[in-house]
Amino acid sequence: MSTIDFWFDFSSPYSYLASTWIEPLAARHGRTVRWHAMLLGATLAAAELRPPASYPLKGAYMLRDFERSARFEGAPYRPPPRFPIATHNAARIFWWLQAQDPSRAAAWARHGLAAYFAEGVLLDELPALLALAERCGIDAAQAQAACADPQWKAHLKQVNDQAIAAGIFGAPWIVVDGEPFWGNDRRPQIERWLAAPY
């Protein structure tokens, strides 16, 4: 069976929530998940969109919805000290790990999302990011080198360009059999599609 493509940003709360169920859902249907760390800001800019939280009324509602959605999913959640944050270094570490072992990269993604949205770890602060890497069994010096490596900077830009070319304008963005689903709330439709494409 084909893989499920899971596009996410480390600063996306709905990506965090979806990260808690995407692997078990895929496994129930004999699928695997291919994770893609991207920078949502790049895709929004290409689509001539602003981040939803940047609109005062919508932003206030979304902060409330984040907490309510986490309670609904049964996922730990604590409002981050700052939101949103830059996530390029977390994403570069992801792609560096992906080149070695996709399962380690996926584990890093899950840990990073949970650390930011359940523990308040500010992934845009390099010392905090490297401390998290150590906690995840990743050598901090190597992770820091990956953050600064032109190879992974260029690779992340290429991934963002791929996301833009694919028409991605939100996160999580989940593609099943070529069918795109945007948002954590698409879970029932994804489940239905996997059982019997409609």
C-alpha positions in Angstrom: 0.0 0.0 0.0 1.1 3.6 -0.6 2.5 5.8 2.1 0.6 8.7 3.7 2.5 12.0 3.3 2.3 14.1 6.4 3.5 17.7 6.0 3.9 19.7 9.2 5.5 22.8 10.8 7.0 22.5 14.3 5.1 25.7 15.1 1.7 24.4 14.0 -0.6 23.4 17.0 -2.8 21.4 14.6 0.3 19.6 13.3 1.1 18.7 16.9 -2.4 17.2 17.4 -2.3 15.3 14.2 1.1 13.9 15.0 -0.4 12.1 18.0 -2.8 10.0 15.8 -1.4 9.9 12.2 0.9 6.9 12.8 -1.7 4.7 14.6 -4.3 5.6 12.0 -2.0 4.6 9.2 -1.0 1.4 10.9 -4.7 0.3 11.3 -5.0 0.5 7.5 -1.7 -1.1 6.6 -0.1 2.1 5.6 3.1 3.9 6.6 3.7 7.6 7.1 6.3 9.8 5.3 7.0 12.9 7.4 7.8 16.3 5.8 9.0 19.2 7.9 8.3 22.5 6.2 8.1 26.2 7.0 4.5 27.1 6.9 5.3 30.8 6.5 7.0 30.2 3.2 3.9 28.4 1.8 1.5 31.1 3.2 3.6 33.9 1.6 3.6 32.1 -1.8 -0.2 31.8 -1.5 -0.5 35.5 -0.6 -2.0 34.5 2.8 -1.2 35.7 6.3 -1.0 33.4 9.3 -4.5 33.0 10.8 -3.3 34.0 14.2 -2.2 37.4 12.9 -5.8 38.5 12.6 -6.9 39.8 16.0 -10.4 38.2 16.1 -9.4 35.0 14.4 -6.2 34.8 16.5 -8.1 35.1 19.8 -10.5 32.4 18.7 -7.7 30.1 17.5 -5.9 30.2 20.9 -9.1 29.1 22.5 -9.6 26.4 19.8 -6.1 25.0 20.3 -6.8 24.2 24.0 -10.3 22.9 23.2 -9.0 20.7 20.4 -6.2 19.3 22.6 -8.7 18.4 25.3 -10.9 16.7 22.6 -8.0 14.7 21.4 -6.8 13.9 24.9 -3.4 15.4 24.1 -1.3 17.3 26.7 -1.3 21.0 25.9 0.2 24.1 27.5 0.0 27.4 25.7 3.6 28.2 24.5 5.4 31.2 26.0 5.6 32.6 22.4 3.6 31.8 19.4 4.3 31.4 16.6 8.1 30.8 16.5 10.7 30.3 13.8 11.3 26.6 13.2 14.0 26.4 10.6 16.6 24.9 12.9 14.2 22.2 14.2 13.3 21.4 10.5 17.0 21.2 9.5 17.7 18.7 12.3 14.7 16.7 11.0 16.0 16.5 7.5 19.5 15.7 8.7 18.1 12.8 10.7 15.8 11.8 7.8 18.9 11.2 5.6 20.2 8.8 8.2 17.1 7.1 9.5 13.5 8.2 8.8 12.2 6.6 12.0 14.6 8.8 14.1 13.5 11.9 12.1 9.8 11.0 12.8 10.6 10.5 16.5 12.3 13.9 16.5 9.3 15.5 14.9 6.9 14.0 17.5 9.2 15.0 20.4 9.7 18.5 19.0 6.0 19.2 18.5 5.2 17.9 22.0 8.0 19.8 23.6 6.8 23.1 22.2 3.0 22.6 22.7 3.0 20.5 25.9 6.1 21.7 27.7 6.7 25.2 26.5 10.2 24.5 25.0 11.0 27.3 22.7 12.4 25.6 19.7 13.7 28.9 18.2 16.2 29.2 21.0 19.2 27.2 20.1 20.3 26.1 23.6 16.8 24.9 24.3 16.6 23.1 21.0 20.0 21.4 21.5 19.0 20.4 25.1 15.9 18.7 23.6 18.1 17.0 21.0 20.2 15.5 23.8 17.1 14.4 25.6 16.1 12.6 22.4 19.4 10.8 22.2 20.8 13.1 19.5 24.3 14.4 19.8 24.0 18.1 20.4 27.2 19.1 18.6 26.1 17.2 15.5 22.6 18.7 15.7 24.1 22.2 15.9 26.3 21.5 13.0 23.3 20.4 11.0 21.5 23.7 11.8 24.4 25.6 10.3 25.2 23.3 7.4 24.5 24.8 3.9 23.4 21.4 2.7 20.4 21.3 5.1 19.6 24.9 4.6 19.4 24.3 0.9 17.4 21.1 1.4 14.8 22.8 3.6 14.4 25.5 0.9 13.9 22.8 -1.7 11.3 21.1 0.5 9.5 24.4 0.9 9.6 24.9 -2.9 8.1 21.4 -3.3 5.3 22.2 -0.9 4.5 25.4 -2.7 4.5 23.6 -6.1 2.2 21.0 -4.6 -0.3 23.8 -3.6 0.2 23.4 0.1 -1.1 26.4 2.1 -1.7 25.0 5.6 -0.5 22.4 8.2 -1.0 19.7 8.8 -1.3 18.7 5.1 -2.0 15.0 4.7 -1.9 13.3 1.3 -3.5 9.9 0.8 -3.5 8.3 -2.6 -2.9 11.7 -4.1 -5.9 13.2 -2.2 -5.0 16.2 0.0 -6.6 16.8 3.4 -5.9 20.0 5.2 -6.1 20.2 9.0 -6.3 18.1 12.1 -10.1 18.1 11.8 -10.0 16.1 8.6 -9.2 12.9 10.6 -12.7 11.3 10.1 -12.5 11.9 6.3 -9.0 10.4 6.2 -10.2 7.4 8.1 -13.1 6.9 5.8 -10.9 7.4 2.7 -8.5 4.7 4.0 -11.3 2.3 4.6 -13.0 2.9 1.2 -12.0 5.8 -1.0 -15.0 7.9 -1.9 
